Structure formats: structure tokens, C-alpha cells
């Protein structure tokens, strides 16, 4: 029965004009998003390894990457501020947003709180990113402005800049030849 319904829905959807184009654009955007996410995790992980940040593998986890970004900024500043605030605001926004999905009278207030915490997380993440750019780039202001206007450039910038640190985001191996 479910096979019949699935094939019926598929045949009806593909007959809608422009649906193939919409599906193609969706697949291309999903592939680009996955590619940029992988590039971001590799770039941020490389920067974290170069700065000897604890737990650089957290750059692959969505809220964990906020911790790694904050820890990289804190390494530059010599504080522990951003490593705590970035994931706290991001995780709080996620928790409030999930709570707002419940059908309760408090849902609009929870959603508003989630938007506010998400905005704070974005602001602190960009401030942390500015500290990372200051330590790695010749013109950090240009990179930060481009990152704010075109957010898809952040993974590319981090991936390219990771090579400016000792170790370059790669594993450091000892020279055994004795040259």
C-alpha cells in the first residue's frame, strides 16, 4: 500500500512544471552546503591544532565548533571568555528553539528568546572570528567584512589560513633522515 502511495506522489510531483529545476537546485545547494561544512570543520580543526587547543575534533560538531572557535580566539587573547560564551549562547538558543516547538502558551516567548540567544551567539562568533583573523591574516578587517557579508567564505578563509600556523593544520612528523 505504501509503495502505491509513494509512486503516486512521485508521479504527481514530477508533473508539476518546474519541479525538476527546483529539485536540481535543492540537490546542488545541499551538496554545496555539505562541502562547505566539511571545509569549515577541516579549516577550524587545523587552526585549533596549530594553536594546541584541547579537543580540536569538536570542530565537526555544530555547537562544539563554537567552542573551538572561541578557544582559538581565547588563545590569541589569553582569556577564557569566548570558549565559554559562544557555545553557551548557541546551545541555549538551540534548547529554547526546541522547547518552543511544543504547543504551549509560552512557545512565542521561547522562540523570541531563542532568536535573541542566536543573535548573541552570532555576534560573539564573529568577534571570536575577528581574533582568529587578526592572528593569521595580513588584512583581518577585510576578511571579517567579507565573512559578515558573504558567510559562505568563512570555511574557505579558515581552510586557507590554517597553513599559516606551525604545523599548518597537518600532522607534524619528525625528520628521521637526519639532514
N, C-alpha and C positions, 0 to 999 in steps of 0.2 A: 504494500500500500504506500509506504513512504517513498519507494522508488518511483512510483507513478506520479506522486505529488511533486517530487524533485524534478523529474523530467518535464512535467507540465509547467512548472515555474520557470525552468531554464528556457524552454521553448518560447514562453510568453515574454520573458525579459529580453531575449536576443532579438525579438521582433520590434522592440521599441526603437525608433530612429535615434541614432547617436549613441546607443548603449555600448557598442563595441569600442567607440572612441573613449567613452567615459571609463570603461574597464581597462583599456590600454593605458590611459593616463594614470589611473589608480595603481596599476602594476608598476609603471615606471617610477612614480613618486614613492611607492613603498620600497622599491629596490634602492633608490637614491637615499632614502631615509636610513635603511639598514647599512648601506655603505658609509654614510656619514657618522652613524653611531659607532661602527667598528673603528673608523678613523679617529674619532674623538677618544674612544677608550684606549687605543694604541698610543695616541699622542699624549694624553694626560698621564697614562701609565708610564710612558717614557720620561716625562718631566718629573714625575714622582720618584722614579727610580734614580734619576740623576740627582735629585735633591735628598735622597735617602729617607723618603717619607715612609712611615710604617704603613703596611697594608696597601701597596700600590695596586693590587688586584681589584680593590674596591672601585676602581675607575670603570669597571664593567657593569657595576650595579647602579641603577638610576639615582637613588638617594646617596649611595656610597660615593658616587663620583663628586657630589657636592662636598663631601668630607675631604676627598683627595685634593680637590681644587683649593679648598680652604687651607688645608695643611701645606700645600705648596706656597700659598701666599703667606702663611704664618712663618714658614721657613725663611722667607725673604725679609719679613718684618721683625722676626724674633719674638712673636707673641703666640698666643693660642686662641685668638678671637675668632677667626674665620672658620677654622676647623670645627668649632662648636656651633656657630651661628648658622652657617649655610645649610648643613643637614637638619638642624633643628627647625628652621623655618620651612624647608622643603618637606620634611616628614610631617610636620604639623599641618601644613596645607593639604597634604595627601590624606591624613587622618580625618581632618574636618570635611574634606570633599566626599570621602567615603561615607561619613556619618550623615552628610546632607542628602545622600541618595535615599535614605529611609523616608518613608511617608509620615513625617511628623510635623507638628506645627513649628518646630524650631528649625526646619530644613532651610528656609531662606536666610536665617541668621547664620547658620553654619556655613552655607555657601558663600555668604559675604565675608565671613571670617577666613574661609579658605582662599578666596581671591586676595584678601589683604595679606595673608601669610605668603602666598605665592609671589605677590609683588615684592614683598620684603626679601624673599629668597632670591629673586632675580636681581634685585639691587645689590645684595651682598655678594652674589656670584660674580656680577660684573666688576665690583670693587676688587674682589679676590683675583679675578682675571687680569685686572689692570696691574696688580702687583706682580703677577707672573710675567706679563708682557714687559714690565719695567726691568726685570732681571735678565730677560732673554733677547729683547729686540732693540734695535738702534732707534727706532721711532715708535715707541709704545703707544703714543696718543693716536697716531694714525690707525694702528691695528685695533685699538679699542673702539674708535669711532666706526670703523668698518665692521667690527664684530657686533656692535649695537645695531647698526643699520641693516647689515646682512648677516644674520645669526648663523647661516649655513657655512660661513667662513671660519668660525671658531675651530671646528675639527681640523681644517686644513692648516690654519696657523699653528695650532698646538703640535700637529704632526711634523711640520717643517721645523719649528723652533726647538723641538726636543733634542735635536742633534747638536745644539749649542751648549749643552751641559756635559760635564765629564761623564763619559760612558755613552753619551748620545742616545740614551734610551735603549741601548743594546747591552747585552751582557759583556762585561769586561773579562777578558781571558788573559792569563799570564803568558808572556812570551817565553816559550820553552827552548827556543833556538839558541839563546844566549848571545844575540847580536849586540 
